[in-house]
Amino acid sequence: MRTACHNILYTTVNSRAYYDENLNPGTETWIKVMIAIDVLIGLAMVAWEVVLIRNYRKKSSEE
């Protein structure tokens, strides 16, 4: 049992699991940029919809 545990721990510690680039659990920069772009596109679509609705109401009230 001791040898089996030693082999498993040795393999884990010497694998890529403990490399420096794997120790940073934060979100990558490109993912943050894509989220920001998605939010901006969503806000632009909502603003455009508001403008379209206002124009439609303005035209229908003139008639």
C-alpha positions in Angstrom: 0.0 0.0 0.0 2.8 2.3 0.9 4.6 1.7 -2.4 1.4 2.2 -4.4 0.7 5.5 -2.6 4.3 6.6 -3.2 4.1 5.8 -6.9 0.8 7.8 -7.3 2.1 10.8 -5.4 5.4 10.7 -7.3 3.6 10.6 -10.7 1.3 13.5 -9.7 4.1 15.8 -8.4 6.3 15.2 -11.4 3.5 15.7 -13.9 2.4 18.9 -15.5 -0.1 19.5 -12.7 2.5 21.4 -10.7 4.0 23.5 -13.5 3.9 27.3 -12.8 1.5 28.0 -15.6 -1.0 25.6 -14.2 -0.9 27.2 -10.7 -2.7 30.3 -11.8 -6.5 29.6 -11.4 -7.6 32.9 -12.9 -9.5 33.5 -16.1 -7.3 34.0 -19.2 -7.2 37.4 -20.8 -8.8 36.4 -24.1 -11.8 35.0 -22.3 -12.3 38.3 -20.5 -12.0 40.2 -23.8 -14.6 37.9 -25.4 -17.0 38.4 -22.5 -16.6 42.2 -22.7 -17.3 42.1 -26.5 -20.4 40.0 -25.9 -21.7 42.5 -23.3 -21.0 45.4 -25.6 -22.8 43.7 -28.5 -25.7 42.9 -26.3 -26.0 46.5 -25.1 -25.8 47.8 -28.6 -28.6 45.5 -29.7 -30.8 46.7 -26.8 -30.1 50.3 -27.6 -30.9 49.7 -31.3 -34.2 48.0 -30.3 -35.2 51.0 -28.1 -34.5 53.4 -31.0 -36.6 51.2 -33.4 -39.5 51.1 -31.0 -39.4 54.8 -30.4 -39.4 55.5 -34.2 -42.2 53.1 -34.7 -44.3 54.7 -32.0 -43.5 58.2 -33.3 -44.6 57.2 -36.9 -47.8 55.5 -35.7 -48.8 58.5 -33.6 -48.3 60.8 -36.5 -50.8 58.8 -38.6 
